[in-house]
């Protein structure tokens, strides 16, 4: 049995097709559409054009899923749509025009599914205790875990695309914009009690495209193979920030444009937010995983499909 899950984010809509044998769930195909949904949101409302683009994209991905023998197609949305004032209208339009109902996840659902994706992806490589986070375009979900079980979670209004839109005028932040992003993200992290109680967690595990883009950039500059999980020291992240923002190093900027052209504008807000989180948690190393929220969500819907088949 094949299951397709469609992840509707602020910047991208991603579909992963999984083969579910009952005993194992394996991703067999990925597709990404860069539609920049957040650019169609004004004053908290997704425009008619944005809804039309969303409907067309979901319909196209669902058609491809069916061509690949998927019996089940599940679209879900995170902070990208959850924060809009007209989300009920959005869900109704997508259902009417595509036949599929968007599952609007809460912040706690996002955190849980992302964490489950990491546990599945990393297996024994994941420490028994620590912190994970999923930094998307519109929000960041942080999880504290013990014995590989979720203990506490929080969803914060820290998203790389949202930070860029709120604080940055040009492609890369200025020094003063860096300070504003750093101040804002630090304040958000300091409001989380389980982060304040952290005692030098050492490693912090990351989900999401921003982490993978940073890994690709770091691997290119350091001549390392890009294999996941990919570990980056905090001082290396700080060095990237220094070259991209403070020194405006020409070769580093050109390298970033070459390696991650679609994320060149969000990479610096992401670096700033990540290093602020590492400082808040006392983490020395960022470990970027191959995991995604789609794996955790697929595990959830696979159980629902099995329950339906048993009836």
N, C-alpha and C positions, 0 to 999 in steps of 0.2 A: 504494500500500500504506500502511495506517495502523498505527501502533504506539502503544500506551499504556504509559506507565511510571508506576508507583505508588510514591511516595516515602514510606516509613514513618518518621516522625520522632518525637521525644519528645513533642511537643505536637500536631502536626498530621499528617494523612496527605493528601498532595497527589497528584493525578493530572494528567498532561499528555498529551494526544493529539497525536501528530505525524503529518504527512503526509510520507511518504518517497518521493520520485520517483526515487531512485537518485543523482541529481546534487545534490539539495537536501533538507534536512530542516527542515520548518517546523512550529512549534507552532500548532495550530488551536483548542485548547480546554483550559481549566484548571478544575479543581475541587478545593476544599479542604474537608476535614472536621476540625473542631477536637475531637478526642476526648481529649486530655490523657493519652496512653498512660502517661507517666511516673508519673501519680498512682495507677496500678494496680500499681506495682512496690514491693514491700516486702522489705527484706533481700536485695535483688538478684534477687528472683523475681517474674516477671509472674504475677499471680493468674489463677485460672480465669475470673473475670469479665473481666479484661483481655484474655485470649486470645479469649474469646467476642466481645467488642467489636471486637477486631482482625479476627477472621474475618468478622464481619458487614460491617464497613466495606470490607474487601478484596473480598468477594463483591458488594457493592452497586456499588462503583466498576468492577469488572470487567464487571458486567452492563451498566452504562452505556457502557463502552468497546465492548462487542460491539454494542450498539444503534447506535453510531456507526461501525459497519463496520470495527472494528479486528480485524485478523487475528492480531495478537500482543499479549499483555498480559504485562508483566514487573513484578512487585512486587519492590522491594528495600528493605533496611533498613540503617540506619547505626548510630551509637552507641546509639540508643534501645534496640535489641534486642541488639546485639553484647555489651553489658556485662552482660546478664542471665545468671544461672546456669542457667536452664532454656531457653536459646535453641533447643536441639535439639527439645525438646518443643513449643515454639512453632511452629517450622517444620513439624514433623510434623502438628500440628493444623490449621494453615492449609492445608497441602497436602491433607489428608483432607477438610476441610469445604468448600474452594473449588475444588480442582483445580489451584491455582497454588503453585509452590514459591518461597518468598522467597529472593532472592539476598542473602546476608549479606555486605555489603561490609567490607573491612578499612579501617583508617584511611588507608593509602596509596592505596587505590582511591578513597576519598572525595575525597582531595586531588586526585588525577589527574582524576577526572571533573568536579569543580567547576572546576578550572583550564581544562579543555578547553571547558567551557561558557562561561567568560569569553572565551576566545580566539574562539570562534564568534560570541558575542553582540557583542563590541566591535570586532572586525576591526582596521582601521587606527587606531582611536581608542585602542587599547591600546599603552602604551609598549613599547619593545623589551625593557627590563630592569625588574625591580621585584619587588613582593610582592603576592600575592593571599591572601585568606582567606575561609573559609566558616564563619560562626559560627551553629551550630544550637542546639537545646535541650540537647543532651547533650555536645557536643564542638566543638572548633574545629580546622579544618584550614588550615594555612598553607603557602604555596608560594613559593619563591624561583625566579624565572625569568630567563633571558637569551636574547636573540634570539627571544623568545616561545616558548621551549622550557623545560619544567620541569627545574630543576637539583636542587633539594632540597625535601623536604616533611616535615611533621610533623603528627601528630594529638595534640591536647592535651585533657585533661579540663577544658575550659572551655566550658560551655554555659550559655546565659542562664537556662534553666529550672532546671538543676542548681544554678547559683549562687544563684538565688532560694530554692530549697528548702533549701540548705545554710546560707545566711547571713542571710536576711531573715525577720523575724517578722511584720511588717505588710505592707501593700501596697507602700509605698516604703521603701527602706533608711534607717536612721538614720545619723548622722554616724559612729558607731563601726562600724556595719555596712559603710559605705562604705570605711572604712580596712581592714577585714578582707578585703573583696573585692579591693581594690586590691593589698594585700600578697600575697594568694594568686595573683592573675593575673600580677603582676609576677614572682614567683618562678618561675612556670611558663614565662614568656617568656624569662627569663634562663637557663633550662636549655637553650635551643635555640642551638646554636653558630652557625648561619647568621644568626640575628637579632643575636647579639652582634657579628657581623662586618659588619653593615649600616653603611653610611656615608650617612646622611641620604637615604633613598630619595625623599623629597619626597611622592609620591603613593602611596597604598596602596588596592588595589581589593578591594571586598567583595561577596560573594554572600550571599543569604539574606533571610528575612522580617524579621529584626531590623533590618537595614540599610534595608530599604524602609519599615519603620515609622518609624524615626528620620528618614528623608528626608521622609516625609509630615508628621511633626510639625514639622520645621524649615521646610518650605515653607509650612505654615499660619501659623507665627509671623512669618516674614519676607516673606510675600506674594510668594513666588516660584512660578512654575509648576512642577509636579511632573513633570519629564521626566527620563528616564534616558539615559545615566549622569548621576547627580546628585552634585555636588561640595559637600562641607561642610568648612569650615576647622576645625582642631582647637580653636581658641579658641571657636568656636560650640558645639561639643560640650561643652566645659568650662562654657560659660554655661548650657546646658540642665541639666547636673549640678548647678550651683550653685542654679538656681531650683527644681529638683525635690527636691533632697536637703537642701541647707544653708539656703536661704531659705524652703523650703516655700511658694513663691509660689502663692497661690490661683488666679490666672488661668491660670498655666502648667499647674497640675495639672488644672484643669477642661478646659483645651484638650486635654491629653493624653487624658483620659477620653473626650472627644468624638471625637477623631481616631483613636485606636488603643485602643478599649475592651478588645479581647481580649488586648492585649499590655501593658496598663498596669503589670502586676506585674513583667514581665521587661525593660521598657525601660531602667530604671536599671542593673541588673546588666550589660546589654549596653553601655550608654554607658561604664560604668566599665572593662569589659574592653577595649573598643575603644580608649579613650584611653590605657590602659596599654600596649597593643600599639603604638600610634602613637609613644609615648614611647620604647619599646624599639627601634623601627625607625628613629627619627628622621624620622617622616613628619609633614608639615604639613597634608596634605589627605586626606580620606576620599572615595573615589569609589565610590558605590554603583551597581552594575550591575543590569541586568535579568536577567542570567544566573542559571541555577540548576544544581544538580547533575543535574537531570533532563535537561537538554540534553546534557551530557557523557555521561550514561549511555545516552541514546537513540542517540547516535552509535555507542556501543559495541555495543548490541544490533542496530542496523541492519546493521552489518557481519556480525554472526552470522546474521541473517535472510537476507542476500544470499548468504552462503556456503552456507546450507542449500538455498536455491533453485537454486543452481548444481549441486548434487549430483544 
